[in-house]
């Protein structure tokens, strides 16, 4: 579970020792494509809230960052033509492709030629400004993420907040188009959105990524909550109108937040764990669980796993919580969501469980992804802002006309 590294040796030196490159680079390195003279390996890697092109010197093993865009940049070389292609997205630019005559010109933005603009209509759409934001966590360490301001933001006015928690956890939110579970849709409706790159995330070095090992939730939770407090202190956020949502690891943290604080008015938990013990056997991966929870063997260390399970603290739950999961999810299986739903029902906490057809970790079909997005926003509007009508799954059933859709887990 360490960072990825590149190892090389001469092709004709069969059985010879490999040499590690980029040992001093505090991120994962990889092989994207080689220079024509085979002296440089090019690869893309995250840098806080961006993704940039890097060059790995084969002779010295040193890594250099070549681009410095406030965006998600992914550079590749076409195998057939040798053309250099630049995949690009920023908060106001949907994913598009540029090209340059040679890789040496990638750092020079004026040399880029755009090959396609598949969404020209978006030039007339208002977007919330997205910026990198940094704050100090409870242990004194700096943490960062992305803040999306509401469209039409006015300084001095406080806004409702959505905390959109990415999955992984070894991932990161970056300055790309409409990331964070369609954050720009929330911005358009008058919300601020915080996308925290909490402890466990990539792009901030190996220590930041592994700080949660052995105590999965504590520091990630502290990072998220101190980020919220920072935005309140800055006068941007109304601390009485806040919601949280996430999928996968983001669902894990949503469930932990549910059991640790009542500061949020609404939560949406997507494919989140409740009980690391039961999930160990249910999931298609065990090594990851063991690595993060503390590397102890589950069947000799039940207490450590349960102490880090949201289920242990579920009696603290007070926040209305919507739950989403794919029925055949192999990674975070649906029984985890059923455990959460049952507990909340018995505790008289408002809840809805949406179980979608499929056998994947994410919702596989566009229709049901739309169902999740629409119902989730209605849930936030109702409980966070006190507007609209609380979404009921039966509203979707009325539109099906015989099509296969998600199942409602009946109440009672």
Order of alpha helices (4+ residues) and beta strands (2+ residues): beta-beta-beta-beta-beta-beta-beta-beta-beta-beta-beta-beta-beta-alpha-beta-alpha-alpha-beta-alpha-beta-alpha-alpha-alpha-beta-alpha-beta-alpha-alpha-beta
